[in-house]
């Protein structure tokens, strides 16, 4: 174990942890009806299992970068991974809905730290010119696992039990923590000044309230008191948080990073591509059920070819990005993704199983190419001292983008008269998918702001070594 390269250890531990986190964002959806029935609760109450996870995840995001810089990326990441694993076991052992929701909250809080701190750990281990080779790693947790969640969740629920949706995390998480303790190198960047309490007290509830409103708004109604108050208060707190963070000497989140042309464009692109992807993954299975009367498992499996496209996208980016550069790779990919999304809404497509499979494969291929290109290009010029801040900000925007995409498609379906039943008219679901196509098309404008050339290697391979807790270079 001691001979394992620290960089290889980082890749293995990061991939394992992010696969767990990515799966848990979607794997529970097909099992909500079964969970509600087992606990004798209405389906509306069971939905709290998923929303609790997403809200808790959003609440933890603002402080993730600061914690990693202050206490060390290895310590915070592995601590969050251990808590996530223990919470997964608690979810699987839950005997009532209240215990399950509480365990999901703990799981979400830990998951909110895992994503930005894990990406920071990974990007600090590899300089910009080497990150193109990470495309095969990045695609798995960021896009592949959420796509695999629904079919895997349906399979486990149908053939084992919903408890295994959470138990599968335990051996993987335990092994990853052990490997991380033995093989990953610590990096403590340090923080200037004290903790930004005002930024924390403004940004944290803002993200939690907005995620709650976006999650429950489509089902409970945007004008219901709880949703309306949460949305308005969340927006007000978000505006106040942004105003404070722009003025603070040592902000919890450095919004000034968005002023960088490349990073700012990449962050906006992360928002619209995440919104488009999560929106189509939400709306198309509903269209598939409405058009064909398919089961939830069949509908989940209908998106599986997208995962195969994503795997091929990781190979394409590794080879094409050095030759074409970010702009010439991302912009055409987004144009093609817009066309593919629109094709999914063409009347008659959902009735043809092979057309569905081909188009979902293309969704994974072209949108995955754009997502990976944006993620690599956006951080090429980010200096190591602010990597944690940049990664935290990027993750928050991407997470909110996914929630916005689901909320937007659900709102379009509701406004167009979609009922969610097998005999429902497919029109509202096609309108929702066209909405996701519009979101992806918007991203093309920002892709043109990406740099023309791929990151070049430095003249000397003198990447600054990570500092140990005492400030000295850490041993490899």
N, C-alpha and C positions, 0 to 999 in steps of 0.2 A: 504493500500500500504506500510505503514511504517513497517508492521509486516512481509513483505515478506523477506525471507532470501536473503542476498546479493549474495550468491552463486547460488541460484535458479534464481535470477534476471539476473546474468551474463549468465547463460545457455540459458535463454529465449531470451535475447537481442542478444547474439551471434548467436544463431540459426536463428532468424528472419533476421538479417543483412546478414549473409553468404548465406542464401537461396536466398535473393534478388541478391546478387553479383554473386553467382554460376549460377543462371538462366540466368542472363544478358550476360553471356559469350557465350551462345549457343542459346538462345530463338529467337534471331533476324534472324538467318540463313534462316529459311523457308519463311520469309517475305520479303527478299531482292528484289525479283522479283516484288512483289506488291508495295513496296516502290518506286522502280524505275519507275514503270508505273504511280503511283499517282503523282509523281513529274516531270514526263516527262524527266527522266534521263536514260542513259544506265545502264545496270546491273553492268558493271565494275565500274561505279561511285558510285552506291549504296553499293558496297562492302566496300567502305570507311567507312560506318557506323560501320561495325564490326571491321575493322582494326584500326580505330581511337580509339575505346574503348580499344583494346588490347595494342596498343602502349602507350596510356596514363597510363594504369594500370602498365605497365612495368617501365615507367619513375618514377612513384611514389614509387615503391618498395624499392629502396636503402635507402631512408631517413625515412622510416616508423619506424624502430626500434629506431632510434635516437630521433625522435619526441615524441614517446611514453615514452621513458625514461626521456626526458627533460621536457615535459609539462604534463605528466600524461597519463596513458593508457586510463582512462575513458574519459578525456577531448578530447583527439585526436580521439578516436574511435567514440564517440557520435557526435563530430563535423563533422567527415568524413561521418557518417551515415546521418546526417541532409543535408549535401551538396549532397550526393548521391540521397536522396529522392527528393530534390528540382530539381536536374538535370533530374531525371526520369519524373517529371511533365513537365519540359521544353521539353523533347524529345517527349512526347505524344502530346504536343501543337504545335510542329514545323510545319510550313507552307511551308517550302522549305528544300531542302537537306542540304544546308549550315548551317542552324540553327540546324538541327538534328545532323549533324556531330559535331558542336561546343558543343552542349549539351552532346553528347556522350564522348567527350574529358573530360569535367568536371566530368562526371559520372565515367570515367575510372580513373582519378586522385584520386577521393575519394575512389573508389574501391580498388586501389592499397594500400591505407592505411588501409582499413578495414580488409583485410585478416591477415596480420602478427600482427597487433596491437590487433585484436580480439582474435587470438589464444594465444597471450601473456597474455591477460586479463584472458582468460579461464584457461590456464595452471598455472598461478600464484594463481588462486583461489583454485586449487586442487593439492595436493601433488602427487608425482609419483605413489604411490600404489593405489590411488583412480582414476587415469586417465583411467584405463581399463573400468570402468563403463561409461566413456564418449564416448565409441565407438558408442553408439546409437545416440549421438549428432553429433560426428565428421563425420559420414558417410553421413549425410543428405546434408550439404553444399559442402563437398569436392568431392563427387562422385555422389550422387543421383540427385542433382539439375541439373548439366550439362547434365546428361542423360535424364532428363525429359524436358529439354529446347526445343529440336526440336519438339516432338509431341505436347507440349503445345503451342509452337509458331505457329505451323501449324493450330491447332484447333482455337486459338483466331483470327488468321488472316482470316481464312475461315468463321467463324461464327459471329464474331464481326467486328473488324478492327485491323490493325497493331498498331494503337495508344494504344490499351489496353495492348500491350506487356510491355509498360512503366507505364501506369496508375495503374496497379495492385500493383506496388511497393509503391505507395503513402500512402494509409492507413496503410499498414504494417510498413513502415519506420517511420511514424509519431508516431504510438503506441509504437514502439520499443525505439524511442528517449525519449519519455515521461517516459516509464518504467525505462530506463537506468538512467535518471536524478534523479529519485526518489529512485531507488533501488540498483544501482551498487556502490560499494565502490571505491574510488580513490586510485591509487598507483602511486607515483612518485619515480622512482628508482634513478634518478639523473644521470648526466653525468660528467665524469672527462675530464678536458681540454675543449677546444673550439670546434666549429663545423669544421669537416674535409671538408673544401671547395674544396680542390683539388680532394679528393675522390669523392665528389658529382659531380664535373664538368667532371670527367672522367667516372664514373659508370653510371650516369643518361643517357647521350646521347648514351652510348654504348648499354644499354639495349633497348632504344627506337629505335635506328637504326637497331639492330639485329631483333627485333620484326617486324619492318616494312618490312625488307627484307624477313623474313620467311613467313610473311603474304601475301605479294604480289608476291614473287618470282615464285611460281607455276603457277600463271595466267599470269603474265607479262613477264616471262622468266628470268632465272637467269643471262643471259648475257646482259639484257637491262641496259643502263647506270645508271638509278636511283637505280635499285636493286643491281647491282654490286658494285657501289660506297658505298651504304648504308651498304652492307655486309662487304666489306673490311675495311671501316672506323670504323664500329662497332666492328669488331674483333680487330683492332689495338687499339682502345680505351679500349676495355675489357682487353687486355694484359697489357696495361699501368696502368689501374685501379688496376688489381691484383698485379702488381709489387709495386705500391704505398701502397696499403692496407696492404701488408705483411710487409712493413717497417715502416709504420706510428705508432707513439706512441699511438694515440687515433683514430683508423681508423673508418670511417663511417660504414664499415662492417668488422667484425673480422673474417678474413679468417682462422686464427689460430684455430678456432673451428673445422674446417674440419680435423685437425690432431687427434682429438679424434676418436678412432677406431669405436665406436658405432655410434656417431652422423655423422661422415664422411660417413660410410657405408649407414646409413639411408638416408642421403641426396642424394647419388648416386642412391639409390633405388627409391627415390621419382622422380628423373629425368626419369629413364627408365620406371617405371610403369605409370607415367603421359603421357609419350610419347606413350606407347603402348595403353593406354586407349583412349586418344584423337585421336590417329591415327586410331584405329579400328572404333570409333564412326564416324569418317569422311569417311573412305573408305567403310565400309560395307553397309550403305544406298545407296551409289552409285552402288555397286555390285547388291543390291536388285533391284534397278531400271533398271540396264542394263540387268539382267537375266530375270526379270518378266515384265518389262515395268510398274512398280508400280509408283504411284504418290508420290510427296514429303511427303505428310502427311502419306501415307501408309509406306513409307520408314522410317520416323521418329518413327512411332508406332512399327516398327519391332524391335527397340532396347529397347522398354519399359520393357520387362521382365528382362532386366539387372538391372533395378531399384529395382525390387522385390528381385533379388538375393543379391543386396547390403544391403537391409533391413535385410535379413536373416544373412548376414555376420556380421552385427553389434551384433546380438545375439550370434553368434558363437565365436567371439573374446572375448566377455565378459566372456564366460564360459571356453573357451579352453586356453586362454593365461596364466591364473594363473597355469594351470596344465601342459601345454607343454613347455611354455617359448617361447620367440620370434623366436629363430632359428628353432626349430622344427615345429613351426606353419607357419612361412613365407616361408621357403625354399620349402616344399612340395606344398604349395599353388601356388607359382610361377611356379613350374614344371607343375602342373595341368593347370594353366592359359595358359602356352605355348601350351599345347596340345589342349586346347579348341580354342585358337586363330587359330591354324593351321587347326583345323577341320572346321572352318568357310570358309576356302578357298578350301575345297574339292569339286570337280565338282559335281553338283547335289544338294548340300546342300541348296543353296539359293532358289532353286525351291520348296523346301518343307517347307511350312510355320511353321509346328510344330517343325521341326528340327531347324529352325532358332530361334524360341521362346525358345526351350530348351537350345540351346547353348548360347544364349544371357543371359539367366538366370544364367547359369554356369559361364559366364564371370563375372557377378556381384558378384556371391558368392565367387569364388576362388580369383579373383583379389582384390575384396573388402576386403577379409580377410587379404591378404598380405599388402595392403595399410594401413589399420588401425593398424596392428601389427607394421609395420615400424614406423608409426607416433608416436605411444605411446612409443615404445622402444627407439627411437632415442633421446627423450628428458628426459629420466628417470634420467640421471646423469647431466643434465644441471642445473647449479646453478641459483637461481632467479635473481641475478644481471645481468647476461648475457642472460636471457631468451629472451629479446626483440631482441638482436643482432642475436641469434640463429634462432629465428622464422623468422626474416627478410631474412636471408640467405637461410633458408630452402624454404621459399615461392618463392624467386627469382628463385632458381634452379628448383622447381616444375613447375613454370609458363613457364620458358624457355623449360622445357621438353615437355610440352603440345604443344607449338608452333613448336618445333622440330619434334614431332611425326606427326603433320598435314603436315608440309612441306615435311618430308621424304616420307610419303605415296602419297602426291600429286606429288612429283617428280618421284616416281616409276610409277605412273599411266601415267604421261606424257611421260616418257621415253619408256614405253611399248606400247604406241599408244592409250591410253584411250581417248575417245572423250567426255565423259560425257553425251551422248545422250542415249535415251531409247533403241535404236537398236545397241548399242555398244557391242563389244565382251567383255565377262566377264573376260578374261584372265588378263588384266592389274590390275583389282581390286583385283583379287585373289593374284597376286604378291605383291600388296601393303599390304594386310592383312598378308601374310607370313612375310613381313618385320616387322610388329608390333609383331608377334610371336617371331622373333629373338631378338627384343629389350627386351621383357619380359624375355626370356631365359637368357639374359645377366645378369639380375638382380639376378638370382639364385646364382651366384658366390659371390655377395656381401651379400646376405642373410645369407650365412654361417659364416659371420663375426659378426652377431648379437649375443648378449649374450644368453647363454643357459637358464638362469633362469629369471623369470618375476620379476619386481620390488617388493621388499619386504617393508612392512610398517616399519617406523622408530621405535626404541625402545620406544620413547616417542612421543606423538602427539604434537610436539612443532614447528609446521610450523611457521616461522617468520611472524609476522603480516605485512601487507602492511603499508608503511609510508605515512602520509599525506603530503601535500605540504610544511609544516613547518618541516618535518622530524620526527615528533612524530608518534607513532602507530595510525593508523586510527581506528576510532570506528566502531564496527560491526553494 
